Amino acid sequence: MASPSPVPPAAEPGKMQAPAPRPQPASPSGAAIPNLKDRIPKLEPRRRKAEPANPIPVPVTPEAPPRPDPATLAFQVPVRRILSPDDHQRFLSSPTYALILAFVFGITDSVQDRPISSVKDADLSPAVRAILTILDEADALCRDTPPDDQGGSRFGNKTFRVFLDKVKDRSPAWHAALLPAALPARKAAEAEVSTYLHHAFGNRRRIDYGSGHELNFFMWLLCLHQLRLLDRPDFPALALRVFPRYLAVMRRVQSAYYLEPAGSHGVWGLDDYQFLPFLFGASQLVHHPFITPRSIHSELTLEEFGEEYLYLGQVAFVNSTKTVKGLRWHSPMLDDISGAKNWAKVEAGMRRMFVNEVLGKLPVMQHFLFGTLIPAAEGMSDAREPGVRGDEDDDDEAGEVEVFDDKAGVRHVHQNSGWGDCCGIKVPSSIAAAEEMKKRGVGGQLRRIPFD
């Protein structure tokens, strides 16, 4: 006879009795099967990880120092003064360093949220109009100086030197129309100011071009600002009318003469040649309602808005000069930056890069020129000292080799006659490769990476 089931105890009046635990089925071996609910970890809602903080502060726009009185200046032809790491450190702590930052970042601030078309012809001052005329004539000189046939070589075309000679010959007439007749010591002022323009088109001996030459163009504009020919109301026009015209001229020059990148690492940077379109262009887009950093991957966006925004226009030009398709292959840094949360972060990064990768890099700044309007710091070396070679010497013989480690511990090997092993191994122009493909009739389509 089966034993009766145990009777549960009666519940106390007014209290609810908890349900009896469900008996666990027995496994074939006789052991109870565990309740897996007790072993599953508790699920928590996914939270976006905070972006790592950049330890380098965003460089701010310093207050512009007062401009000098031209009547008190003793003008001189600018020369190199950064001949050693010590000279470079003196420059980075000098008032001239702050002057350059105030000028370039002041222009950056002036174009925030402004498309190129926001600057009308009526907004252009006489000085800005004269600058645009100079660039138009420089463009015509390039068209009138076709390159020699160099048998498919993708290195610099020596006809570039003829073009630079023509620019130098026209320079006195250009500055005669630009500088006021009443300017004290006008001839000496012209000799100083024009030197920066001559260096803005590339290096005559090396037949190369880079961000240092682009910087020379803006130092030419800074000299005009120091002479009170350009004022702060002209800043938007300098970025959105003058600079695009300069870029168009340099694109023609780069394509015609196969200018090599000034330095061997440009391909891993933003662009082989230019930097400032990305700084000014990011500022233009800071609060744009629908164009995001990732929009640079949209060919339709680049085509529709490239004429209005410098950043997009430069990306479109970079794409057009490469022989492979895809930013991640030919411009990995631009591809990485496109993942930024917004344009404000991009602009902050560009400010850091201008400080650290342009002004802060000795291989770039060793070619910078100092005169009276852009003065050197006290105690810096002077390229006019005996035994120091000039930056534009045509003699290709190697000078004395200087080996040193920079503050980051990177070894540099420099020669006075040009770039050293780490900073200037000759690199053929990517523009030249694209142009040569077009000449052979195969430049219509970009080559895809096989595993793309």
ABEGO torsion letter per residue (X at the ends): XBBBBBBBBBBBBGBBBBBBBBBBBBBAAGBBBBBAAAABBBBBBBBBBBBBBBABBBBBBBBBBBBBBAAABBBBBBBBABABAAAAAAAAABAAAAAAAAAAAAAAAAABGBBAAABBAAABBAAAAAAAAAAAAAAAAAAABBBBBAGGBABBBAAAAAAAAAAAAAAAAAAAAABBAABBGAAAAAAAAAAAAAAAAEBAAAGBBBAAAAAAAAAAAAAAAAAGABBAAAAAAAAAAAAAAAAAAAAAAAAAAGBBBBEAAAAABABAABAAAAAAAAAAAAABAABBAAAAABAAAAAAAAAABAAAAAAAAAAAABABBEAAAABAAAAAAAABABAAAAAAAAAAAAAAAAAABAAAAAABBBBAABBBBBGBBBAABBGBBBAABABABBBBBBBBBBAAGBBBBBBAAEBBAAAABBBBBAAAAAAAAAAAGAAABBBBBAAX
